[in-house]
Amino acid sequence: AAEKVEEIETKAEEEFNSEKGRLVHQQRAKIIDFYDKKEKQLELMKKIQHSSLTNQSRLQVLKGREDGLSSVLEAAKQELARIATNQQQYQQLITSLLLQGLCKLLE
């Protein structure tokens, strides 16, 4: 009878250890999956942040170009308005612009 009790206890302990090992393995796999997902989310957020910063930088460059062109255009308008009041300078400007346009057509 003692042997039978010992055999049952041994078998129960083996089943317990087997089940415990399976549960530990299962939980370890869940933890690994959880942290893998977190790592992928972090990588994705880093890529999004990098892309956002790059786009902001590009927008700033474009804004700078636009501001520069606007100031040059405004200066040209003011200079043209000043030249338009002087008949001789205005005629010389029109002649130069026509000549430049014709040269572009020939290219």
C-alpha positions in Angstrom: 0.0 0.0 0.0 2.9 2.4 0.8 4.3 1.7 -2.6 1.0 2.5 -4.2 0.8 5.8 -2.3 4.4 6.7 -3.2 3.7 5.8 -6.9 0.5 8.0 -6.9 2.4 10.9 -5.2 5.3 10.5 -7.7 2.9 10.5 -10.6 1.0 13.5 -9.2 4.2 15.4 -8.7 5.3 14.6 -12.3 2.0 15.8 -13.6 2.2 18.9 -11.4 5.7 19.7 -12.6 4.7 19.0 -16.2 1.7 21.4 -16.0 3.7 24.0 -14.1 6.4 23.9 -16.9 3.7 24.2 -19.6 2.1 27.2 -17.8 5.5 28.8 -17.3 6.4 28.3 -20.9 3.0 29.6 -22.0 3.3 32.8 -19.9 6.9 33.3 -21.0 5.7 33.2 -24.6 3.0 35.7 -23.8 5.5 38.1 -22.2 7.9 37.8 -25.1 5.1 38.5 -27.6 3.9 41.5 -25.5 7.4 43.0 -25.5 7.9 42.3 -29.2 4.7 44.2 -29.9 5.9 47.1 -27.7 9.2 47.2 -29.5 7.5 47.2 -32.9 5.2 50.0 -31.7 8.2 52.0 -30.5 10.1 51.5 -33.8 7.0 52.6 -35.7 6.6 55.7 -33.4 10.3 56.6 -34.0 9.8 56.3 -37.8 6.7 58.5 -37.6 8.5 61.1 -35.5 11.5 61.1 -37.8 9.2 61.5 -40.8 7.3 64.3 -39.1 10.5 66.1 -38.3 11.8 65.7 -41.8 8.6 67.0 -43.2 8.6 70.0 -40.9 12.2 70.7 -42.0 11.2 70.6 -45.6 8.2 72.9 -45.0 10.5 75.4 -43.3 12.9 75.3 -46.3 9.9 75.8 -48.6 8.6 78.7 -46.5 12.0 80.3 -46.5 12.2 80.0 -50.3 8.7 81.4 -50.6 9.5 84.3 -48.3 12.7 85.0 -50.3 10.8 85.0 -53.6 8.1 87.2 -52.2 10.7 89.8 -51.0 12.5 89.7 -54.4 9.1 90.1 -56.2 8.1 93.0 -54.0 11.5 94.7 -54.6 11.1 94.2 -58.3 7.6 95.7 -58.3 8.9 98.7 -56.4 11.9 99.2 -58.7 9.6 98.8 -61.7 7.2 101.4 -60.3 10.2 103.8 -59.8 11.5 103.1 -63.3 8.1 103.7 -64.9 8.2 107.3 -63.7 11.3 107.9 -65.8 10.6 107.7 -69.5 14.2 107.1 -70.6 14.8 104.3 -68.1 11.4 102.7 -68.8 12.2 102.6 -72.6 15.6 101.1 -71.9 14.1 98.4 -69.7 11.4 97.5 -72.2 14.1 97.3 -75.0 16.3 95.1 -72.7 13.4 92.8 -71.8 12.4 92.4 -75.5 15.9 91.5 -76.4 16.2 89.0 -73.6 12.9 87.4 -74.6 14.0 87.1 -78.2 17.3 85.5 -77.2 15.4 83.0 -75.1 13.2 82.1 -78.1 16.3 81.5 -80.2 17.7 79.0 -77.6 
